[in-house]
Amino acid sequence: MKTSRRSLFALAFAALAASSLGDASAAELKEVRIGFQKAGIQPAVKERGSLEAALKDKGLTVKWVEFAFGPPLLEALNTGNIDFGYTGDTPPIFAQAATANLLYVAALPGSGKNEGIVVPANSPIKSVADLKGKRLAIPKGSSAHNTAVAILEKAGLQFTDVTAVYLPPADGTAAFAGGTVDAWAIWDPYLALAEKSGARVLSFAGDAHESIGFFLANREFTNAHGDVVALLNQTFAKEAQWANAHHDEITRSLATATGVDPAVVTTFVARSVFEVTPVTDKVLAEQQQTADRFHKLGLIPKPINVRDIVWKWSPAS
C-alpha cells in the first residue's frame, strides 16, 4: 500500500511539474513563427505589418519563414520549427498519413482558377483525354497533385494512364519549357507565367473539384496558445476582406515579392478570391474525399479521418 501511495504521489507530482512547465512555456512565448509562400495575400500581409500590429498587445513578435511550396512547410510545422502556416489541400493529407504533429485551424476557399493543367502552345494535346500515355509534371504531394488526379478522373482516365514526373515548381518550369514533359499541373504564378508564354490551359482545378487552401498550426502550439491561433485567423480573415477590395495593392506586393511581371500578376489576382473561414462540414467532406482519393491510389498507406486533426475556430471568439 505504501508503494502504491508513493507511486501515486510521484505521478501527481510529475503531472504538477509538467503543468507548471507548460504554464512557464506559455508565459515565455515571445515570438510566433509564420510559414508562408509568395502567393495570395501573404506577401501583402507581411508588408503591411498586420500580424505584428495584432500581436503587439500580447507582447509577441512575428518571424516570417519562406517556403517554395506546401510539403516542406508542413515538415517544419511538424518538427516545431514554425508555429503556423498556409498550404493547399493535399500536403496536410500526406502529413496526417505520416502522423504529423499539426492541426487544421482555418480554411481558404479558392476560385478554382489559380491552378490547372497546361500544355505547350504547339502541343497536339487538345483535351484532357489526350493526356493518356503522356508525361505529366507534378509537384508531388502538392495541391496540384490532387488537381491532376481529379481532372484526369473527370475525363474518364486513371492516374496510371499518364506517366507522372514528380518535380518541384522550379524544376517543373525548366522541364515544361524544355519540352521534356508533355503537360504540367501547377498553380499561379507559374500557371499565369506559362500562359503568358503561350501555353494552353486544358482544365482549371475548379472544373473538377473544389479548390481549398488551409491554415495549419503545430498541435502543441495550438493547445498551449489557442488565443494566439484564433487571433492569427481573425487577422488574416480581415486582411482577406481588405484584399478583395484592393487588387491593385495585392498585385504590387506580389510582383515585388516574386519578381514576376506585374501584368502576369494582374492576371492571376483578377481570378482569385480571398477568404478565411472556419473548417466547415462542407470543407471537411471535400478534404475527406481528397484523402480517400490518395488512399485509393496507394499514395498514402492507410485510410485517415480528416476530422481527427481539426481545431474548432469561431470567428466571433
KOLMI-573865 format. One line per 3 residues: for each residue z, y, x of C-alpha. Coordinates in Angstrom, 3 decimals. Each point is the difference from the previous one (the first is absolute). Layout:
BEGIN
Z:Y:X  ...
This chain:
BEGIN
0.000:0.000:0.000  0.831:2.403:2.860  -3.356:-0.680:1.567
-1.725:0.648:-3.300  1.826:3.303:-0.478  -0.683:0.998:3.573
-3.697:-0.771:-0.517  -0.105:1.988:-3.197  1.713:2.921:1.752
-2.519:-0.197:2.846  -2.890:-0.007:-2.411  1.435:2.918:-1.935
0.566:1.942:3.227  -3.555:-0.755:1.145  -1.379:1.182:-3.343
2.083:3.183:0.212  -1.169:0.600:3.559  -3.627:-0.534:-1.018
0.459:2.400:-2.894  1.525:2.582:2.323  -2.850:-0.424:2.440
-2.460:0.416:-2.848  1.726:3.208:-1.084  -0.010:1.232:3.577
-3.681:-0.845:0.334  -0.782:1.893:-3.178  2.019:2.976:1.222
-1.840:-0.037:3.316  -3.492:0.251:-1.489  -1.627:3.042:1.552
-3.727:-0.752:-0.060  -2.418:-1.601:-2.460  -3.052:-1.637:1.592
-3.142:0.189:-2.142  -2.968:-2.257:0.721  -3.235:1.721:-0.977
-3.761:-0.291:0.201  -2.480:2.865:0.227  -0.967:-0.393:-3.623
0.768:1.359:-3.437  2.620:2.712:-0.200  1.983:-1.169:3.013
-1.429:2.398:2.638  0.451:2.935:-2.393  3.588:-0.973:-0.831
0.732:-0.291:3.714  -1.609:3.382:0.666  1.782:1.719:-2.892
3.437:-1.236:1.123  0.850:-1.040:-3.554  2.065:-3.052:0.959
1.826:1.935:2.684  0.945:2.658:-2.548  1.123:-2.597:-2.575
2.193:-1.897:2.481  1.484:3.036:1.710  2.893:0.271:-2.451
0.968:-3.571:0.898  0.077:0.915:3.688  -2.981:-2.219:0.706
-3.076:0.517:2.133  -3.368:-1.741:-0.369  -1.935:-1.926:2.635
-3.646:-0.739:-0.854  -1.466:-3.171:1.551  -3.769:-0.483:-0.276
-1.779:-3.316:-0.657  -3.713:-0.850:-0.207  0.454:-2.193:-3.083
2.521:-1.921:-2.094  0.881:-3.301:1.733  1.421:1.506:3.227
1.869:2.600:-2.060  1.715:-2.744:-1.996  0.864:-1.888:3.167
1.814:3.122:1.215  1.703:0.260:-3.386  1.044:-3.649:0.189
1.530:0.382:3.463  1.816:3.218:-0.915  -2.042:2.224:2.297
-0.863:2.190:-2.996  1.801:0.456:-3.320  -2.690:0.894:-2.536
-3.794:-0.103:-0.141  -3.251:-0.285:-1.941  -2.543:-2.842:-0.190
-2.628:-1.352:-2.347  0.572:-2.993:-2.265  -0.642:-2.936:2.328
2.225:0.543:3.077  3.228:-0.417:-2.025  -1.272:-3.349:-1.325
-0.376:-1.412:3.516  3.288:1.598:1.041  1.914:-1.553:-2.896
-1.571:-3.381:0.715  1.407:0.336:3.526  3.423:0.913:-1.497
-0.183:3.563:1.294  3.071:2.156:-0.403  -1.416:2.617:-2.365
-0.175:1.217:-3.601  -2.587:1.615:-2.246  1.502:3.364:-0.975
-2.882:1.871:-1.717  -3.635:-0.423:-1.030  -3.015:2.225:0.645
-2.758:-0.759:-2.530  -3.461:0.785:1.354  -3.359:1.005:-1.435
-1.690:-3.198:1.163  -2.639:2.072:1.790  1.599:0.274:3.458
-0.828:-3.547:1.112  -2.926:-2.353:-0.321  -2.671:-2.122:1.646
-2.867:1.761:1.778  -3.257:-1.152:1.559  -2.381:1.838:2.379
-2.630:2.266:-1.521  -2.877:-2.363:0.889  1.806:-3.209:-0.948
-1.851:-2.505:-2.198  3.315:-0.602:-1.781  -0.341:1.653:-3.409
2.917:-1.495:-1.920  3.343:-1.683:0.628  -1.620:-3.360:-0.791
-2.287:0.543:2.999  3.032:-0.162:2.307  -0.005:-3.796:-0.216
-0.296:-1.400:3.508  0.372:3.438:1.595  2.506:1.364:2.529
2.562:2.284:-1.636  2.314:2.101:2.183  3.538:0.305:-1.394
3.275:1.369:1.381  2.075:-3.161:-0.457  3.033:0.276:-2.256
-0.967:3.499:-1.116  -0.733:1.381:-3.466  -3.703:-0.331:0.841
0.553:-3.740:0.390  1.148:-0.215:-3.618  -2.818:2.280:-1.122
-2.567:-2.240:1.711  1.359:-3.134:-1.660  0.191:1.653:-3.435
-3.546:1.400:0.227  -1.407:-3.358:1.081  1.841:-1.817:-2.793
-1.345:2.398:-2.625  -3.531:-0.692:1.255  0.575:-3.747:-0.376
0.429:-0.680:3.727  2.789:-1.744:1.846  1.521:1.608:3.046
-1.299:-2.970:1.980  -3.542:0.982:-1.007  0.093:2.734:2.655
0.917:-0.120:3.664  3.062:2.212:0.328  0.101:1.889:3.298
3.527:1.333:0.388  -0.040:3.362:1.757  2.358:2.997:-0.042
-1.624:3.228:-1.226  -1.055:1.358:3.407  -1.649:-3.283:1.006
-1.536:-0.324:-3.448  -1.588:3.418:0.446  -1.698:-1.122:3.207
-1.075:-3.359:-1.410  -1.486:1.567:-3.119  -1.808:2.725:1.942
-1.260:-2.553:2.529  -1.319:-2.409:-2.606  2.121:-2.973:1.065
1.283:-0.342:-3.578  -1.993:0.211:-3.234  2.573:1.813:-2.099
3.405:1.611:0.278  3.009:0.166:-2.337  1.829:3.219:0.818
1.793:3.078:-1.324  -0.329:3.766:0.398  -0.612:1.848:2.259
-1.969:-2.860:1.596  -1.746:-0.671:-3.302  -1.088:3.618:-0.446
-1.081:0.183:3.649  -2.149:-3.089:-0.458  -1.544:1.533:-3.121
-0.792:3.189:1.910  -1.905:-2.066:2.563  -2.076:-1.484:-2.827
1.956:-3.129:-0.894  -0.140:-1.161:-3.602  3.071:-0.942:-2.033
-0.578:-3.388:-1.630  3.206:0.230:-1.992  3.119:2.123:-0.097
3.459:-1.565:-0.240  0.449:1.303:-3.535  -3.028:-1.973:-1.169
1.971:-3.207:0.497  3.735:0.705:-0.076  2.711:2.640:-0.296
0.437:1.924:3.238  3.689:0.562:0.741  1.865:1.115:3.107
3.732:-0.216:0.612  2.909:1.635:1.673  2.225:-2.638:1.588
3.324:0.252:1.783  2.107:-2.144:2.273  2.376:-2.075:-2.149
3.206:0.822:1.891  -0.901:3.679:0.133  -0.634:0.049:-3.750
3.229:-1.825:-0.814  1.986:2.410:2.165  -1.868:3.196:-0.861
-1.460:-0.360:-3.471  0.548:3.705:-0.641  -2.214:0.850:2.985
-2.753:-2.388:-1.155  0.096:1.533:-3.492  -0.236:3.481:1.505
-2.984:-1.033:2.120  -1.737:-1.396:-3.093  0.749:3.120:-2.020
-1.240:2.279:2.757  -3.238:-1.926:0.442  -0.474:-0.029:-3.794
0.265:3.808:-0.103  -2.384:0.275:2.935  -2.483:-2.250:-1.822
0.069:2.348:-2.988  -0.609:2.910:2.356  -2.856:-1.865:1.715
-1.917:-0.562:-3.232  -0.200:3.761:-0.444  -0.698:0.794:3.660
-2.900:-2.166:1.157  -1.173:2.707:2.397  3.292:-0.088:1.895
0.091:-3.809:0.024  -3.545:-0.004:1.371  0.846:2.470:2.756
3.122:-1.927:0.992  -1.793:-3.359:0.088  -2.943:1.423:1.931
2.370:1.449:2.585  2.045:-3.206:0.281  -2.940:-2.391:0.228
-2.677:2.118:1.687  -2.396:-1.087:-2.750  -2.677:2.423:-1.193
1.520:2.092:-2.833  -3.101:-0.714:-2.127  0.779:-3.729:0.215
3.670:0.602:-0.770  -1.003:2.080:-3.014  -1.942:-3.003:-1.307
2.914:-2.389:-0.026  2.655:2.511:-1.028  -2.134:0.869:-3.044
0.026:-3.658:-1.099  3.711:-0.456:0.614  2.976:0.236:-2.316
3.505:0.716:1.265  2.973:-1.464:-1.837  3.347:-1.629:0.792
1.686:-2.123:-2.672  2.659:-2.704:-0.325  -1.198:-3.595:0.439
-0.695:-0.740:-3.669  -0.525:-3.363:-1.668  -3.732:0.726:-0.107
-0.062:0.700:3.736  2.034:-3.146:0.631  -2.427:-2.113:-2.024
-2.942:1.298:2.042  1.828:-0.542:3.273  1.033:-3.505:-1.049
-3.661:-0.767:-0.697  -0.785:1.118:3.535  2.713:-2.252:1.402
-1.244:-2.961:-2.030  -3.570:0.680:1.172  0.984:-0.217:3.669
2.080:-3.125:-0.544  -2.904:-1.673:-1.768  -2.185:0.810:2.992
2.556:-1.569:2.321  0.530:3.301:1.816  3.722:0.023:-0.783
1.842:-3.329:0.292  2.010:-0.057:-3.233  0.182:1.780:-3.354
2.076:3.177:-0.064  1.577:1.979:-2.813  -0.727:3.678:0.615
2.828:1.051:-2.310  2.527:-1.468:2.466  -0.424:2.927:2.393
-0.288:2.949:-2.395  2.565:2.802:0.116  0.451:1.781:-3.297
-0.538:3.732:0.169  0.352:2.434:-2.884  -1.649:3.382:0.627
2.782:1.620:-2.019  2.683:-1.298:2.380
